[in-house]
Amino acid sequence: MREAISRFTLWTLVAFLIVTVGAVLVARALAADLALREASLRGRTFALNVAAPFVDRAVRARDREATAGLVTVVQARLRDGSLVHVKLWSVDGEVIWSDEQALIGRTYAMDDEVKALFGTQQVFADLSDLTKVENAAERASGQLLEVYVGAFDAENHPIVIESYWSTERLESDTRLVLMRLTALTVGSMLVLTLFLLPLAVSLARRVDHARAERNRMLRHALAASDLERRRIAEELHDGVIQNLAALGYALPLIARELPENSTRAREMLATAAPSLQGDIAALRGLVSDLYPADPSRSGLLSALDLLATRAAESGLTVDVDVSEDYASVSKEAIQLTYRVLREGLRNVVKHAAASRAILTAHVDGRDVVVTVRDDGVGPPAILDAAGHFGLRLLEDTLKDVGGSLTLARLPDRGAELVARFPQNFQSAFRS
């Protein structure tokens, strides 16, 4: 349950982070939109009600006395800091008047958005573009709110009044919206988390209970399988193999008791004796397959040497490499290692047409990695279910203990079967 709660907490923190970043971005966008709307309103009011009525033919002619009224009202707003700069434009792109005296009378290219304002009372507002030539004086003031307003002068000639407003209000609105929106968002997430936490704890307990029950059933199944394999191995060893061994010892005695002229019977006994010894060896190998006598590293090596010897009869050279740290691996992991290597080697002998196979087993952190590699023809693109049923059963077993099984074609030639599973998987199942 602790692991589930940790994951829930981690993902909750990730969600908090994502939502907070989103709230900050939204707050900035909202604040910028609010500031532009307010600047548009203030710029429109200033242009239509304050600046435009002072513009006439004399102001266009740059008469000092005629422009005195316009200078007075503009300077008043420049001093209180709300208004930063002003420009009055004619239709041909000439600066009729500006608080920057050097710009008066100059002509500049205007953007299409600004040209469209002539003859209207519409407004266009944006953050100032300080890269324009006519905005060189504004660069020292940093980013400003730039408002263009279409208007008519005192003689009803169309003009455009460009005004620049401080971003102080923008920054203030940004902080205000950010605090409120972030508080609302984070608060909502916190309340939602508090509501979901009991549900998450309950679900985690149910999952842990189901996992413990599943693991208990799996332990019983593995234990029952192990017990049954051991019983069959014991019955074969103490019953059939012993009886056949006794029969093998009796055959020479029977041959000596036969009459001298029983040549045919002696030949039959001589033929039966090697066959009987072969069957006994095969049964002993089967017993070893069912249940290796010594579930330790040395016992594993002995059992693998026996598998290698039997594979050599098919013309396959087998190399075995079990790392020294396998001495600390649990008995169950060693038995499963043997099963993986046995099944892998069996598939190499049956399907790979290989000349060499390499069996390796080593510890990697908390897991063990078991590998069977060969230089054969490689696996088919789609495994035949009938021909590789043992691998399917092995894969299911490994998944049950928290492991995995992969079979892949090697780049040059051959195949590689890799199994990875916990080195102490039985203890990991205990609830």
C-alpha positions in Angstrom: 0.0 0.0 0.0 2.9 2.3 0.7 4.0 2.0 -2.9 0.6 2.9 -4.2 0.2 5.9 -1.9 3.7 7.1 -3.0 2.7 6.8 -6.7 -0.6 8.7 -5.9 1.4 11.4 -4.1 3.9 11.7 -6.9 1.3 12.0 -9.7 -0.6 14.5 -7.5 2.5 16.7 -7.3 3.0 16.4 -11.0 -0.6 17.5 -11.6 -0.1 20.4 -9.2 2.9 21.5 -11.1 1.2 21.2 -14.5 -1.9 23.1 -13.3 0.2 25.8 -11.6 2.3 26.4 -14.7 -0.9 26.5 -16.8 -2.4 29.0 -14.3 0.6 31.2 -14.6 0.4 31.2 -18.4 -3.3 31.9 -18.3 -2.9 34.7 -15.7 -0.3 36.4 -17.8 -2.5 36.2 -20.9 -5.5 37.5 -19.0 -3.5 40.3 -17.5 -2.1 41.4 -20.8 -5.6 41.3 -22.4 -7.0 43.4 -19.5 -4.2 45.9 -19.7 -4.6 46.3 -23.5 -8.3 46.8 -23.1 -7.8 49.5 -20.4 -5.0 51.1 -22.5 -7.3 51.1 -25.5 -10.1 52.8 -23.5 -7.7 55.4 -22.1 -6.0 56.0 -25.4 -9.4 56.4 -27.2 -10.6 58.9 -24.6 -7.4 60.9 -24.7 -7.4 60.9 -28.6 -11.0 61.9 -29.2 -11.7 64.2 -26.2 -8.3 65.7 -25.5 -5.8 65.7 -28.4 -7.9 65.7 -31.6 -9.9 69.0 -30.9 -6.6 70.9 -30.7 -5.4 69.9 -34.2 -6.2 72.3 -37.0 -4.5 73.9 -40.0 -2.2 76.0 -37.8 -1.0 73.0 -35.8 -0.4 71.2 -39.1 1.7 74.2 -40.1 3.6 73.9 -36.8 2.6 77.3 -35.5 4.0 77.6 -32.0 1.1 79.6 -30.5 -1.5 77.2 -32.1 0.2 74.2 -30.6 0.5 75.7 -27.1 -2.9 74.3 -26.0 -2.0 70.8 -27.3 1.4 70.9 -25.6 -0.2 72.0 -22.3 -2.7 69.1 -22.1 -0.2 66.5 -23.2 2.5 67.7 -20.9 0.1 67.4 -18.0 -0.4 63.7 -18.6 3.3 63.2 -19.3 4.1 64.6 -15.9 1.7 62.3 -14.0 3.5 59.3 -15.6 0.4 57.6 -17.1 1.2 58.8 -20.6 4.7 58.2 -21.9 4.8 59.5 -25.5 2.4 60.9 -28.1 2.5 61.1 -31.9 -0.1 62.6 -34.3 -0.1 61.2 -37.8 -1.5 62.5 -41.1 -2.8 60.3 -43.9 0.4 60.5 -45.8 2.5 59.2 -42.9 3.8 62.5 -41.7 4.2 63.2 -37.9 2.0 66.2 -37.4 3.1 66.7 -33.8 4.9 64.7 -31.2 6.3 65.3 -27.7 9.6 64.2 -29.3 10.3 67.4 -31.3 12.8 65.7 -33.6 10.0 63.6 -35.2 7.7 66.4 -36.1 7.5 66.8 -39.9 9.1 63.5 -40.7 7.4 60.9 -42.8 7.5 57.1 -42.0 5.9 54.0 -43.5 2.9 52.9 -41.6 1.6 49.4 -41.0 -1.6 48.3 -42.7 -3.4 48.1 -39.3 -2.6 51.8 -38.7 -3.6 52.9 -42.2 -7.0 51.3 -41.8 -7.8 53.5 -38.9 -7.9 56.8 -40.9 -11.4 58.0 -41.4 -12.7 55.9 -38.4 -12.7 56.1 -34.7 -11.5 52.6 -34.2 -8.6 51.5 -31.9 -5.7 49.2 -32.4 -3.5 48.3 -29.3 -0.5 46.1 -28.8 2.7 45.9 -26.9 5.1 48.4 -28.5 7.4 47.3 -31.3 10.7 49.0 -30.3 12.4 47.9 -33.5 10.7 50.6 -35.6 12.7 53.6 -36.5 10.1 56.1 -35.2 10.2 54.3 -31.8 13.9 54.8 -31.1 13.1 57.2 -28.3 10.8 54.7 -26.6 13.5 52.1 -26.3 14.9 53.7 -23.2 11.5 53.3 -21.5 11.3 49.6 -22.1 8.2 47.7 -23.1 5.1 50.0 -23.4 1.4 49.7 -24.3 1.0 51.1 -27.8 -2.4 52.5 -28.8 -3.5 53.8 -32.2 -6.8 55.6 -32.4 -8.5 56.9 -35.6 -9.9 60.4 -35.1 -10.9 63.6 -36.9 -9.3 67.0 -36.1 -11.0 70.3 -35.5 -11.5 70.7 -39.3 -12.8 67.2 -39.7 -9.7 65.9 -41.4 -8.8 62.2 -40.6 -5.8 61.7 -38.4 -4.4 58.9 -36.2 -3.2 59.6 -32.7 -0.5 57.2 -31.3 -0.1 57.1 -27.6 2.2 55.0 -25.4 1.2 54.0 -21.9 3.2 52.6 -19.0 3.1 48.8 -18.4 3.0 49.4 -14.6 -0.7 48.6 -14.7 0.0 45.5 -16.8 2.4 44.2 -14.2 0.0 45.0 -11.4 -2.8 43.2 -13.1 -0.6 40.3 -13.8 0.3 39.9 -10.1 -3.3 40.3 -9.0 -4.7 37.8 -11.6 -1.9 35.4 -10.9 -2.4 35.4 -7.2 -6.2 35.0 -7.5 -6.2 32.4 -10.3 -3.3 30.4 -8.7 -5.0 30.4 -5.3 -8.3 29.3 -6.9 -6.6 26.6 -8.9 -4.3 25.2 -6.3 -7.1 25.4 -3.7 -9.4 23.4 -5.9 -6.7 20.9 -6.6 -6.1 20.6 -2.9 -9.7 20.1 -2.0 -10.0 17.5 -4.8 -6.9 15.7 -3.5 -8.4 15.6 0.0 -11.5 14.0 -1.4 -9.7 11.5 -3.5 -7.1 10.5 -0.8 -9.4 8.3 1.2 -10.6 6.6 -2.1 -6.9 6.1 -3.1 -6.1 4.6 0.2 -9.1 2.3 0.0 -8.2 1.2 -3.5 -4.6 0.7 -2.5 -5.7 -1.6 0.3 -7.9 -3.6 -2.0 -5.1 -3.9 -4.5 -2.7 -5.1 -1.9 -5.2 -7.6 -0.5 -5.8 -9.0 -4.0 -2.1 -9.1 -4.7 -1.4 -10.9 -1.4 -4.2 -13.4 -2.2 -2.9 -13.9 -5.7 0.6 -14.4 -4.4 -0.6 -16.8 -1.7 -2.3 -18.9 -4.4 0.8 -18.7 -6.6 3.0 -19.9 -3.7 0.6 -22.8 -3.1 0.6 -23.7 -6.8 4.4 -23.6 -7.0 4.7 -25.6 -3.8 2.2 -28.1 -5.1 4.1 -28.4 -8.4 7.4 -28.7 -6.6 6.0 -31.4 -4.3 4.5 -33.3 -7.2 7.7 -33.2 -9.2 9.6 -34.4 -6.2 7.1 -37.2 -5.6 7.4 -38.4 -9.2 11.2 -38.2 -9.1 11.3 -40.2 -5.9 9.0 -42.8 -7.2 11.0 -43.2 -10.4 14.3 -43.3 -8.5 13.2 -45.6 -5.7 10.9 -47.7 -7.8 11.3 -48.2 -11.6 15.0 -47.2 -11.7 15.9 -49.5 -8.8 14.0 -52.4 -10.3 15.6 -51.9 -13.7 19.0 -51.6 -12.1 18.4 -54.9 -10.2 17.3 -56.5 -13.5 20.5 -55.2 -15.1 22.5 -57.0 -12.4 20.5 -60.1 -12.8 21.0 -60.5 -16.5 24.6 -61.7 -16.3 23.6 -64.2 -13.6 20.8 -65.5 -15.8 23.3 -65.8 -18.7 25.6 -68.0 -16.5 22.8 -70.3 -15.6 21.8 -71.0 -19.2 22.9 -74.3 -20.8 26.0 -74.3 -22.9 24.0 -74.8 -26.1 21.7 -71.8 -25.4 23.5 -69.6 -27.9 20.3 -67.7 -29.1 19.3 -66.9 -25.5 22.8 -65.7 -24.6 22.8 -63.4 -27.7 19.4 -61.9 -26.7 20.6 -61.3 -23.2 23.8 -59.6 -24.5 21.6 -57.3 -26.7 19.2 -56.5 -23.9 21.8 -55.5 -21.3 23.1 -52.3 -23.1 19.6 -51.3 -24.0 18.5 -51.7 -20.4 21.5 -49.6 -19.2 20.5 -46.9 -21.8 16.9 -46.8 -20.5 18.2 -46.6 -16.9 20.4 -43.6 -17.9 17.5 -41.9 -19.7 15.3 -42.3 -16.6 18.0 -40.9 -14.4 18.3 -38.0 -16.7 14.5 -37.5 -16.6 14.6 -37.6 -12.8 17.3 -34.9 -12.9 15.1 -32.9 -15.2 12.1 -33.2 -12.9 14.0 -32.3 -9.7 17.7 -31.4 -9.5 19.2 -33.1 -6.5 21.0 -30.1 -5.1 19.3 -26.6 -5.5 22.5 -24.7 -5.0 25.0 -23.1 -7.4 27.2 -26.3 -7.4 24.1 -28.5 -7.8 23.0 -26.3 -10.7 26.4 -26.6 -12.4 26.2 -30.4 -12.0 22.7 -30.5 -13.5 23.7 -28.2 -16.4 26.8 -30.3 -17.1 24.5 -33.3 -17.4 22.3 -31.4 -19.8 25.4 -30.4 -21.8 26.6 -34.0 -22.0 23.3 -35.2 -23.3 23.2 -32.3 -25.8 26.6 -33.3 -27.0 25.2 -36.6 -28.2 23.3 -34.5 -30.7 26.4 -32.8 -32.0 25.9 -29.6 -30.0 28.8 -28.0 -28.1 27.5 -26.4 -24.9 29.3 -23.8 -22.8 28.0 -23.1 -19.2 28.7 -20.0 -17.2 27.1 -19.4 -13.8 28.4 -16.4 -12.0 29.9 -16.7 -8.5 27.3 -14.4 -7.0 24.7 -17.1 -7.7 25.6 -18.6 -4.4 23.3 -16.0 -2.7 20.3 -16.7 -5.0 17.3 -18.4 -3.4 16.6 -22.1 -3.9 13.4 -21.3 -5.9 15.3 -19.0 -8.2 17.9 -21.7 -8.9 15.2 -24.2 -9.7 13.6 -21.7 -12.1 17.0 -21.0 -13.6 17.5 -24.6 -14.3 14.1 -24.9 -15.9 14.7 -21.9 -18.2 18.1 -23.2 -19.3 16.8 -26.7 -19.8 13.8 -25.5 -21.9 16.1 -23.2 -23.9 18.6 -25.9 -24.6 15.9 -28.3 -25.5 14.6 -25.8 -28.2 18.1 -25.3 -29.5 18.5 -29.1 -30.0 15.1 -29.5 -31.6 14.8 -26.4 -33.8 18.0 -24.3 -34.1 20.3 -26.6 -36.2 23.1 -25.0 -34.2 26.6 -26.2 -33.5 27.2 -24.3 -30.3 25.1 -23.0 -27.4 26.0 -20.8 -24.5 24.2 -21.0 -21.2 24.7 -18.1 -18.8 23.2 -17.0 -15.5 24.2 -14.0 -13.5 22.8 -11.6 -10.9 21.8 -8.1 -11.9 20.8 -6.0 -8.9 17.7 -7.6 -7.4 17.1 -9.8 -10.4 18.8 -12.8 -12.1 19.3 -12.8 -15.8 19.4 -16.2 -17.5 20.4 -16.5 -21.2 20.5 -19.2 -23.8 22.4 -18.2 -27.0 23.0 -20.3 -30.1 24.5 -19.9 -33.6 21.6 -21.7 -35.4 19.1 -20.5 -37.9 17.3 -18.2 -35.5 13.6 -18.2 -34.5 10.7 -17.9 -36.9 8.9 -14.6 -37.2 5.8 -16.2 -35.6 6.4 -19.1 -33.2 4.4 -22.3 -33.8 2.2 -22.8 -30.8 2.5 -26.5 -30.9 6.2 -26.6 -31.3 7.0 -24.1 -28.6 4.4 -24.8 -26.0 7.2 -25.2 -23.4 8.3 -21.6 -24.0 4.7 -20.4 -23.6 4.4 -22.2 -20.3 7.7 -20.9 -19.2 6.8 -17.3 -20.1 3.5 -17.6 -18.1 5.5 -18.9 -15.1 8.0 -16.0 -15.3 5.2 -13.4 -15.5 3.6 -15.0 -12.4 6.8 -14.4 -10.4 7.3 -10.9 -11.7 9.7 -11.7 -14.4 9.9 -11.7 -18.2 11.0 -13.9 -21.1 12.1 -12.7 -24.6 13.3 -14.6 -27.6 15.1 -12.6 -30.3 17.1 -13.2 -33.5 20.7 -12.1 -33.2 22.1 -9.7 -35.8 24.5 -12.1 -37.4 23.1 -15.6 -36.8 21.3 -17.5 -34.2 18.9 -16.6 -31.4 19.0 -15.4 -27.8 16.5 -16.4 -25.1 16.6 -14.1 -22.1 14.8 -14.5 -18.8 14.8 -12.0 -16.0 13.1 -12.5 -12.7 13.6 -11.6 -8.9 16.4 -13.6 -7.3 14.3 -14.0 -4.2 10.9 -14.1 -5.7 9.3 -16.4 -3.1 10.1 -14.1 -0.2 8.8 -11.2 -2.3 5.4 -12.9 -2.3 5.0 -13.1 1.4 2.3 -10.7 2.7 
